[in-house]
């Protein structure tokens, strides 16, 4: 019992438990926020670590930040798995990992497709603009 109590302060999601959010969302909301902050901050770190701001290449800094980001994402994945187990009925608990895998695959597919479509739309607009410029020069 004392071993469990000794590790409890090391789990920040349990330290800031909110009855309004619930056990799993108390972990998810701060993790999502932290991931967002890190994703906004990492571009400046990457530019500096790659030496684009006059410095030297620093792989250790890059690896450290991306390991931290991966740690946050893995912790979030564990919290989502736990949340799924609490949402599903006992009869459907076996489907939790399947739902997770299918959801991630669908999210990855739509994320990539939206990026592809947006890139193509921008390229088509550029081509149309070039054609309009050629037509205006020919007149």
Residue, then its C-alpha position, 0 to 999 in steps of 0.5 A: x500500500x505504501x508503494x502505491x501511495x509513494x508513486x501517486x504524486x508522480x502522476x500529474x493527471x491524478x494530482x489535478x483530478x476534476x470531478x467535472x471532467x472525470x478520471x480520463x479527461x483529467x488526463x486528456x485535456x492537459x495532455x492535449x494542451x501540452x501537445x498543442x503547446x509543444x507543436x507550436x514551440x517546436x518549429x522555432x527549436x527545429x530551426x535553431x537545432x538545424x543550424x538555420x539561425x547561424x548555429x550548428x546542427x544539434x541532434x540531441x535537442x531535436x531528439x529530446x523534443x521529439x521524444x518528449x512529444x512522443x511521450x505525451x502522445x503515448x500517454x494520451x493514447x493510454x488515457x484514450x484506451x482507458x476512456x474507451x474501456x469505461x465507455x464501452x459495455x462489458x460485452x463490447x470491451x473486446x472491441x476497444x482496440x479494434x475501435x482505436x485502430x480503425x479510428x486512427x486509420x480513418x483519421x490518418x486517411x482523411x488527414x492525408x486526403x484533406x492535405x492532398x486535396x488542399x495542395x491540389x486546389x492551391x496548385x490548380x488556382x496557380x495554374x488558372x492564374x497563370x493562364x489568365x495572365x497569359x490571356x491578358x498578355x495576348x490581348 
